[in-house]
Amino acid sequence: METRRTKDEERRTKGEKEMALSTQHSAPRYHPNRLGLIGWLAGGRWGIERYVYTLHRITGLGILSYFLLHIFVTATRALGQNWWEGAMARVDHRVFHIGEFLVFAAFAFHAANGIRLVLIELGWAVGKPEEPVYPYRTSLNVQRPLLAAMMILAAILIALGGWDFISLPHGH
């Protein structure tokens, strides 16, 4: 014999399902990085600080890549004069000279931004702490002039290094 549900039973069943769903979502949930690499690169609404953060990561990876290539080329010296001369002949190309300048520019930016980050982390560049009263005040008004100074310093270093790369002959 087929049983028919009353409206009360249906409501109770629906309520139990809603209760089960609500208890599943009451605990903190893990959210995977849905944006992947795009989220890592995109600044979106975060402003200049996010772009500087991303550029700091990219320059760090570029410096690491140069370091590994430099160790490889320098290690050929231990294999003998012929190996060394062959390795130096392979890297004596215009592309590598441009790459050296890009590594220098990356180093200048990375170093200047690293100094800025150390000053902020030590609390020397964020101002005096205040009692956290809503609406909370941000320290960006203190940090942005330091960011501008860091960008100017990096630009000066890159310009001086660029002049050096242009004026001095390479590979001779």
Secondary structure, 3 states (H helix, E strand, C coil): CCCCCCHHHHHHHHHHHHHHHHHHCCCCCCCCCCCHHHHHHCCHHHCHHHHHHHHHHHHHHHHHHHHHHHHHHHHHHHHCHHHHHHHHHHHCCHHHHHHHHHHHHHHHHHHHHHHHHHHHHCCCCCCCCCCCCCCCCCCHHHHHHHHHHHHHHHHHHHHHHHHHHHHCCCCC
